[in-house]
Amino acid sequence: MANAWLHRLALTTAGTTLFLLFVGALVTSKGAGLAVPDWPTTFGHNMFLFPWTGMVGGVFYEHSHRLVASGVGFLTLVLAVCLWLKEPRAWICWLGTAALLLVTVQGVVGGLRVVWLEQDFAVIHAALAQAFFGLMVAMALFTSRRWAEGGRTSKPSASGSTMFPWFCLATTLLIYAQSLLGAVIRHTGTAVVLHVLMALVVAVQTLLLAVRALQLGDEAPVFRTLSLCLGLLLVLQLALGAGSYAARFLSFGAAWQPGVIVAVTAGHVVTGAVMLALSVVITLWAFRVLGPGRLPVVDRVVSERATA
């Protein structure tokens, strides 16, 4: 059975993670990634005791990023513990533990980026951030009542419906790969052409996903709605991507107001993350409803303490 407050905790953690991605995008857009030169301390202070009077300029963005990241780590820890205490599905408990491990590694990689001044760590940090966000979105879905009650009720009948989940998975992987290329551009300024080409691939794949969702007919109408939302996000993302490219690489973009540039570039990162989240939801739900039935079902995967 689904636990409402565990679901709310997972949703809160996922939402806070999205906010963290936004703050991280601000840090990058403002060029404040190394405004604080030490880690895990902040100018020699305990990170949580650093005086507010010192949070000016780039320090404000970088130190705020650390504080929000600490909040996400704490929420993930609480979620992992609560899952083992209250969640009867052992596989979800292990996912919570994996999330805790991932957010810990993420924090360490971010700190090493500051200490060792390695650009590669910045790219890895961004890649892990998107992966962790996707995992937290999945956790929020898995702990929902809709997921617990949404198992297969009938054999899929629409033509090609059994392949639809795999098509969704390919879309998710492409969106994630595109986010990695975006991180490479933000931190190294390279792979621009590849990122543009991948954007075209993602756009075509997203449009084909919408077409396939329409072909499902009335069998699973939720996919029509979700794929339409993904398509609208794609349009917004392409516009923000064009603006980000102009701001960084074109002469007329450099003349924009700094606030506009920051808004466009940060919005590009956040919209990409929301696209990834929505694609993860579509993919998991497609496997739940139309897939081969290999995802654990609540009435079959229950911990021993729940059956005792």
Secondary structure, DSSP 4 states (H G I P E B T S, - for coil): ---HHHHHHHHHHHHHHHHHHHHHHHHHHTT-TTSS-SSSSBTTB-GGG--GGG--THHHHHHHHHHHHHHHHHHHHHHHHHHHHH---HHHHHHHHHHHHHHHHHHHHHHHHHHH--HHHHHHHHHHHHHHHHHHHHHHHHTSHHHHH-S--S---STTGGGHHHHHHHHHHHHHHHHHHHHHHHHHS--HHHHHHHHHHHHHHHHHHHHHHHHTTTS-THHHHHHHHHHHHHHHHHHHHHHHHHHHHSHHHHTS-HHHHHHHHHHHHHHHHHHHHHHHHHHHHHHHHTS-S-S--TTTS--HHHH-
